[in-house]
Amino acid sequence: MNNLLKNFLFALVAVVTLTIVACNDDTPVDPPYVAPVDTLITANISADETWTNDRTWTLGGRITVLDGATLTIEPGTVIKGQLGTGANATALLIARGGKLMAEGTAAAPIIFTTVGDEITVEDVAAGNFASPNLEPTVNGLWGGLIVLGKAPISASNDNNEDVSEVQIEGIPTSDPNGLYGGSDAADNSGVLKYISIRHGGANIGAGNEINGLTLGGVGTGTVVEYIEVVGNQDDGIEWFGGTVNTSNVVVWNAGDDAIDTDQSWAGTLDNFVVITPSDNIFELDGPEGSMVAGHVIRNGSVKASNEDVTSDDLINSDDNSDVDLENIFFTDIVGPQQINRVTFGAGDVTFTNITLDLPSMPADTLDAHVNGAVPAGVTIGSASQANTTVLDWTWAAKAGMLNF
């Protein structure tokens, strides 16, 4: 009798014995637990699908939720993008007409990160939301999360003619799923709640990186709240037109701008924290077509520098920007950091209770941190404006970065 046959017979006897014992004492015997394997996603999603929190879901490329399909992601799920740049950059793209139902919770957020991150679903379930091996400054290891909709945008073509749809940055023009914009202000792209997006921003070409969260032409029917972006190579969050409202946001260590608005976004950002982006804290651009709509950014607290990073402008806007800034506090201001407008008085930018935490010394005054005359509504102050208690679930909070 060979060894293989012997091993089989021994195993068979063991199973029979266990079964007899179980039957004799009336105690049911559960089958042995088999851990689910991680799942690699390599094809676009064309029908409704659910990603469960019992495994890691790996993006094997640019994965698109197509028109008519809904992707549901359970609380506590970990999604990881494979390494790659250029045409090989990984991302999750929600095309116009597709939906993402990603509703995490404060106790079980949904984590988007890189395969280089060793965080597991077991870590999340145990309340350990920080990466066990990557610093929060590490970026560019995958793409990001892109949501596109049918809401109005302000855009034009090379002939300066208005257009209602354009291709989103970060997605090659050869991919028609990258188009966004339309006429449905109430368009619904799903629900994004309690999501942390980390270590992304892969470069697909010269000067063309992917934002942590990109919202292109997203409508008011979409829910976007409780969002954290950590260590993204490009912007933290960028809105391209649309009407979606966004609230309860943390952007930490963006490699470019933290908050970037374009093409007459007509929504509101309410209650947020920004921590040390490498470029501008706010990059607020005006319309690119004839359609003009304004947005509101309010109730925020900002750390403008640390020992390693000094952000550029505190607020940077164009001469045609249309935005109301309300109740925003800046601290850790150094050197030449300024509120910088191309032309004060042009466009329609308003400042209400914008406070700069400056030393009470004549050498460091408001004049030194404003390009031009200090606008009404900008003063020296020391009171934080964001409600950080609702952001306690974030990696930034657990790292002690939300102490103002």
C-alpha positions as CSV (number, residue, x, y, z in Angstrom):
1,M,0.0,0.0,0.0
2,N,1.5,3.3,-1.0
3,N,1.8,6.3,1.3
4,L,-0.9,8.3,-0.6
5,L,-3.5,5.5,-0.1
6,K,-2.5,5.2,3.6
7,N,-3.0,8.9,4.2
8,F,-6.4,8.8,2.5
9,L,-7.5,5.8,4.6
10,F,-6.3,7.5,7.8
11,A,-8.2,10.7,7.0
12,L,-11.4,8.7,6.1
13,V,-11.2,6.9,9.4
14,A,-10.8,10.2,11.3
15,V,-13.9,11.7,9.6
16,V,-16.0,8.6,10.3
17,T,-14.9,8.6,13.9
18,L,-15.7,12.2,14.4
19,T,-19.1,11.7,12.8
20,I,-19.9,8.7,15.1
21,V,-18.9,10.7,18.2
22,A,-21.0,13.6,17.2
23,C,-24.0,11.4,16.6
24,N,-23.5,9.6,19.9
25,D,-23.5,12.8,22.0
26,D,-26.1,14.7,19.8
27,T,-23.8,17.6,19.4
28,P,-23.8,19.0,15.8
29,V,-20.3,19.3,14.2
30,D,-19.8,22.4,12.0
31,P,-17.8,22.1,8.9
32,P,-14.2,23.4,9.2
33,Y,-13.9,27.2,8.6
34,V,-12.4,28.1,5.2
35,A,-11.3,31.7,4.9
36,P,-12.5,33.3,1.6
37,V,-9.8,34.1,-0.9
38,D,-9.2,37.6,-2.0
39,T,-11.0,38.5,-5.2
40,L,-9.3,40.1,-8.2
41,I,-11.5,42.3,-10.4
42,T,-10.4,42.6,-14.0
43,A,-13.6,43.3,-15.9
44,N,-16.0,46.2,-16.0
45,I,-19.2,45.8,-14.0
46,S,-22.3,45.6,-16.3
47,A,-24.9,44.2,-13.9
48,D,-25.7,44.7,-10.2
49,E,-23.0,43.4,-7.9
50,T,-22.0,43.4,-4.2
51,W,-18.5,43.5,-2.7
52,T,-18.7,41.9,0.7
53,N,-16.6,42.6,3.8
54,D,-15.3,39.0,4.2
55,R,-12.3,39.5,1.8
56,T,-10.2,42.1,0.1
57,W,-11.3,43.2,-3.4
58,T,-8.4,44.0,-5.7
59,L,-8.7,46.3,-8.7
60,G,-6.8,44.7,-11.5
61,G,-7.0,47.8,-13.8
62,R,-9.4,50.7,-14.4
63,I,-12.7,49.1,-13.4
64,T,-15.9,50.9,-14.5
65,V,-19.4,50.5,-13.2
66,L,-21.2,50.9,-16.4
67,D,-24.5,52.7,-17.3
68,G,-27.4,50.9,-15.7
69,A,-25.3,48.9,-13.2
70,T,-25.1,49.3,-9.4
71,L,-22.1,48.3,-7.3
72,T,-22.9,47.9,-3.6
73,I,-20.0,47.8,-1.1
74,E,-20.6,46.6,2.4
75,P,-19.4,48.4,5.5
76,G,-15.9,47.4,6.6
77,T,-14.8,46.3,3.1
78,V,-11.2,46.8,1.9
79,I,-10.6,47.6,-1.8
80,K,-7.0,47.7,-3.0
81,G,-5.7,48.9,-6.4
82,Q,-2.8,47.2,-8.0
83,L,0.4,49.2,-8.7
84,G,0.6,50.9,-12.0
85,T,0.9,54.2,-13.8
86,G,0.0,55.4,-17.3
87,A,-2.4,53.1,-19.0
88,N,-1.9,50.6,-16.2
89,A,-3.1,53.0,-13.4
90,T,-5.9,51.3,-11.4
91,A,-9.1,53.1,-10.4
92,L,-12.7,52.6,-9.7
93,L,-14.8,54.7,-12.2
94,I,-18.5,55.2,-11.8
95,A,-19.7,56.1,-15.3
96,R,-22.8,58.2,-16.1
97,G,-25.9,56.2,-15.3
98,G,-23.9,53.8,-13.1
99,K,-24.3,53.8,-9.3
100,L,-22.0,53.2,-6.3
101,M,-23.8,52.3,-3.1
102,A,-20.8,52.5,-0.7
103,E,-22.3,53.0,2.8
104,G,-19.7,52.4,5.5
105,T,-20.2,53.3,9.1
106,A,-18.1,55.1,11.7
107,A,-17.4,51.7,13.2
108,A,-16.8,50.0,9.9
109,P,-15.6,52.4,7.2
110,I,-14.9,51.4,3.6
111,I,-11.2,51.6,2.8
112,F,-9.8,52.2,-0.7
113,T,-6.0,51.8,-0.8
114,T,-3.1,50.1,-2.6
115,V,-2.0,46.5,-2.7
116,G,1.2,47.7,-0.9
117,D,-0.9,48.5,2.1
118,E,-1.1,45.5,4.6
119,I,-4.4,46.6,6.2
120,T,-7.0,43.8,6.2
121,V,-10.7,43.5,6.8
122,E,-9.9,42.0,10.1
123,D,-8.0,45.2,11.1
124,V,-11.1,47.2,10.2
125,A,-13.4,44.9,12.1
126,A,-11.1,45.3,15.1
127,G,-11.2,49.2,14.9
128,N,-7.7,49.5,13.5
129,F,-8.1,51.9,10.6
130,A,-4.5,53.0,10.1
131,S,-2.2,51.4,7.6
132,P,0.1,49.0,9.5
133,N,3.0,49.6,7.2
134,L,2.6,52.8,5.1
135,E,3.1,56.3,6.3
136,P,0.2,58.8,5.6
137,T,2.6,60.7,3.3
138,V,3.0,57.8,0.8
139,N,1.2,58.5,-2.4
140,G,0.9,57.6,-6.1
141,L,0.6,53.8,-5.6
142,W,-2.7,53.4,-7.5
143,G,-5.3,55.7,-9.0
144,G,-8.4,56.8,-7.1
145,L,-12.2,56.9,-7.0
146,I,-14.0,58.7,-9.8
147,V,-17.7,59.4,-9.9
148,L,-19.3,60.9,-13.0
149,G,-22.9,62.1,-13.5
150,K,-25.3,64.0,-15.8
151,A,-25.6,67.3,-13.9
152,P,-24.7,70.6,-15.7
153,I,-21.1,71.8,-16.1
154,S,-19.6,75.0,-17.5
155,A,-17.2,73.9,-20.2
156,S,-16.2,74.9,-23.7
157,N,-14.3,73.4,-26.6
158,D,-11.2,74.7,-28.4
159,N,-13.4,77.1,-30.4
160,N,-14.7,78.6,-27.1
161,E,-18.1,77.1,-27.8
162,D,-20.2,75.8,-24.9
163,V,-20.3,72.0,-24.6
164,S,-22.4,70.0,-22.2
165,E,-20.1,67.1,-21.7
166,V,-16.3,66.6,-21.6
167,Q,-13.8,63.9,-20.7
168,I,-12.7,63.7,-17.0
169,E,-9.1,64.3,-16.2
170,G,-7.2,61.1,-15.3
171,I,-9.0,58.9,-17.8
172,P,-7.6,58.5,-21.3
173,T,-9.8,60.1,-24.0
174,S,-10.0,56.7,-25.7
175,D,-12.4,55.5,-22.9
176,P,-15.9,56.9,-23.5
177,N,-16.9,56.0,-20.0
178,G,-14.9,59.1,-18.9
179,L,-17.5,61.5,-20.2
180,Y,-19.4,63.6,-17.7
181,G,-22.0,66.4,-17.7
182,G,-25.5,66.9,-18.9
183,S,-28.8,68.6,-18.0
184,D,-30.1,66.6,-15.0
185,A,-29.2,68.7,-11.8
186,A,-30.8,66.0,-9.6
187,D,-28.9,63.1,-11.1
188,N,-28.2,60.2,-8.7
189,S,-24.9,58.4,-8.8
190,G,-25.5,56.6,-5.5
191,V,-24.3,57.0,-1.9
192,L,-20.7,57.5,-0.6
193,K,-20.5,57.5,3.2
194,Y,-17.7,56.7,5.7
195,I,-15.0,56.1,3.0
196,S,-11.3,56.5,3.4
197,I,-9.2,56.8,0.2
198,R,-5.4,56.4,0.6
199,H,-2.1,56.4,-1.2
200,G,-3.5,57.1,-4.6
201,G,-3.0,59.6,-7.4
202,A,-1.1,57.6,-9.9
203,N,0.1,59.5,-13.0
204,I,-1.4,58.5,-16.3
205,G,0.6,61.0,-18.3
206,A,2.6,64.2,-18.0
207,G,0.9,66.4,-15.4
208,N,-2.2,64.2,-15.4
209,E,-2.7,62.4,-12.1
210,I,-5.9,61.0,-10.6
211,N,-7.5,62.8,-7.6
212,G,-8.3,61.0,-4.4
213,L,-12.0,61.6,-5.1
214,T,-13.1,63.1,-8.4
215,L,-16.7,64.3,-8.8
216,G,-17.6,65.2,-12.4
217,G,-21.0,66.5,-13.2
218,V,-22.5,64.7,-10.1
219,G,-26.0,65.7,-9.2
220,T,-27.9,66.5,-6.0
221,G,-29.5,63.0,-5.9
222,T,-26.0,61.7,-4.9
223,V,-25.0,61.5,-1.2
224,V,-21.4,62.3,-0.5
225,E,-20.5,62.6,3.2
226,Y,-18.0,61.4,5.7
227,I,-15.0,61.2,3.3
228,E,-11.3,61.0,4.1
229,V,-8.5,61.3,1.6
230,V,-5.0,60.5,2.8
231,G,-1.7,60.8,1.0
232,N,-2.9,61.4,-2.6
233,Q,-0.4,62.5,-5.2
234,D,-2.8,64.9,-6.9
235,D,-5.7,66.8,-5.3
236,G,-7.7,65.5,-2.4
237,I,-11.1,66.1,-3.7
238,E,-12.0,67.9,-7.0
239,W,-15.4,68.9,-8.2
240,F,-16.0,69.5,-11.9
241,G,-19.3,71.3,-12.2
242,G,-22.4,69.4,-11.0
243,T,-24.6,70.2,-8.1
244,V,-23.7,67.6,-5.4
245,N,-23.4,68.6,-1.8
246,T,-20.5,67.2,0.3
247,S,-20.1,67.2,4.0
248,N,-17.8,66.0,6.8
249,V,-14.5,65.7,5.0
250,V,-10.9,65.2,5.9
251,V,-8.0,65.8,3.4
252,W,-4.6,65.0,4.8
253,N,-1.3,65.3,2.9
254,A,-2.6,65.9,-0.6
255,G,0.4,66.1,-3.0
256,D,-1.3,69.0,-4.9
257,D,-4.4,71.0,-3.9
258,A,-6.6,69.9,-1.0
259,I,-9.9,71.3,-2.2
260,D,-10.2,72.0,-6.0
261,T,-13.4,73.4,-7.7
262,D,-13.9,73.8,-11.4
263,Q,-16.5,74.4,-14.1
264,S,-19.1,76.2,-11.9
265,W,-19.8,73.5,-9.3
266,A,-23.1,74.5,-7.7
267,G,-23.0,72.6,-4.4
268,T,-21.9,73.1,-0.8
269,L,-18.9,71.7,1.1
270,D,-19.9,71.8,4.8
271,N,-17.7,70.8,7.8
272,F,-14.2,69.8,6.8
273,V,-10.6,69.6,7.9
274,V,-7.6,70.1,5.7
275,I,-4.1,69.2,6.8
276,T,-0.9,70.3,5.0
277,P,-1.4,69.9,1.2
278,S,1.8,70.4,-0.8
279,D,0.1,73.0,-3.1
280,N,-2.9,75.3,-2.5
281,I,-5.3,74.6,0.3
282,F,-8.2,75.9,-1.9
283,E,-7.9,76.1,-5.7
284,L,-11.1,77.8,-6.7
285,D,-11.5,78.1,-10.4
286,G,-14.2,79.9,-12.3
287,P,-16.5,78.8,-15.1
288,E,-15.0,77.6,-18.4
289,G,-18.2,78.2,-20.5
290,S,-21.0,80.7,-20.4
291,M,-22.9,79.0,-17.6
292,V,-22.1,80.5,-14.2
293,A,-23.1,79.0,-10.9
294,G,-21.6,79.5,-7.5
295,H,-20.8,77.2,-4.6
296,V,-20.4,77.5,-0.8
297,I,-17.5,76.3,1.3
298,R,-18.1,76.6,5.0
299,N,-17.3,75.4,8.5
300,G,-13.7,74.3,8.1
301,S,-10.4,74.2,10.0
302,V,-7.0,74.1,8.2
303,K,-3.5,73.3,9.3
304,A,-1.4,75.1,6.7
305,S,2.1,73.7,7.5
306,N,4.2,71.4,9.6
307,E,7.9,70.7,10.0
308,D,7.9,68.9,6.6
309,V,5.3,70.6,4.4
310,T,4.4,74.2,3.8
311,S,1.3,74.7,1.7
312,D,1.3,77.4,-1.0
313,D,-1.7,79.7,-1.1
314,L,-4.3,79.6,1.6
315,I,-7.0,80.5,-0.9
316,N,-6.4,80.8,-4.6
317,S,-9.1,82.0,-6.9
318,D,-9.5,83.2,-10.4
319,D,-10.8,86.6,-11.6
320,N,-14.1,84.9,-12.5
321,S,-14.5,82.6,-9.5
322,D,-17.9,82.4,-7.9
323,V,-17.8,81.1,-4.3
324,D,-18.9,82.0,-0.8
325,L,-16.4,81.2,1.9
326,E,-17.8,81.1,5.4
327,N,-16.4,80.2,8.9
328,I,-13.0,78.9,8.0
329,F,-10.1,78.9,10.4
330,F,-6.4,78.7,9.3
331,T,-3.6,77.8,11.7
332,D,0.1,77.0,11.5
333,I,0.6,79.7,8.9
334,V,4.2,80.5,7.9
335,G,6.2,82.6,5.5
336,P,4.5,83.7,2.3
337,Q,1.2,81.8,2.6
338,Q,-1.5,84.1,1.3
339,I,-5.1,84.6,0.4
340,N,-4.3,85.1,-3.3
341,R,-6.7,86.4,-5.9
342,V,-5.8,87.4,-9.5
343,T,-7.9,90.6,-9.1
344,F,-9.7,91.5,-5.9
345,G,-13.2,92.7,-6.6
346,A,-13.6,90.7,-9.9
347,G,-15.7,87.6,-10.0
348,D,-17.9,87.0,-7.0
349,V,-15.9,85.7,-4.0
350,T,-17.2,86.5,-0.6
351,F,-15.4,86.1,2.8
352,T,-17.4,85.7,6.0
353,N,-15.6,85.0,9.3
354,I,-12.4,83.8,7.7
355,T,-9.9,83.8,10.6
356,L,-6.1,83.5,10.5
357,D,-4.3,82.3,13.6
358,L,-1.4,84.8,13.6
359,P,1.0,85.8,16.5
360,S,0.1,89.0,18.1
361,M,3.2,90.7,16.8
362,P,3.4,93.7,14.4
363,A,5.9,91.7,12.2
364,D,3.2,89.2,11.2
365,T,0.0,90.9,10.2
366,L,-3.0,90.2,8.0
367,D,-1.4,92.4,5.2
368,A,1.5,89.9,4.9
369,H,-0.9,87.0,4.2
370,V,-3.3,88.7,1.7
371,N,-2.4,89.6,-1.9
372,G,-3.8,93.1,-2.1
373,A,-6.2,94.9,0.3
374,V,-7.5,92.7,3.1
375,P,-11.1,91.9,2.1
376,A,-14.0,92.4,4.5
377,G,-14.6,89.2,6.5
378,V,-11.0,88.3,6.9
379,T,-9.6,88.8,10.4
380,I,-7.1,87.4,13.0
381,G,-8.7,84.7,15.2
382,S,-7.9,81.6,17.1
383,A,-11.2,79.6,17.2
384,S,-11.5,76.3,15.2
385,Q,-14.6,76.1,13.1
386,A,-15.0,72.5,12.1
387,N,-16.9,70.0,14.2
388,T,-14.2,67.3,14.4
389,T,-16.2,65.0,16.7
390,V,-18.1,63.6,13.7
391,L,-14.7,62.8,12.1
392,D,-13.4,60.6,15.0
393,W,-13.5,57.5,12.8
394,T,-10.8,58.7,10.4
395,W,-7.2,57.7,10.3
396,A,-6.3,61.4,10.8
397,A,-8.3,61.6,14.0
398,K,-6.7,58.4,15.4
399,A,-3.3,59.8,14.6
400,G,-4.1,62.9,16.6
401,M,-4.2,65.2,13.6
402,L,-7.6,66.8,14.3
403,N,-6.5,68.6,17.5
404,F,-6.9,72.3,16.8
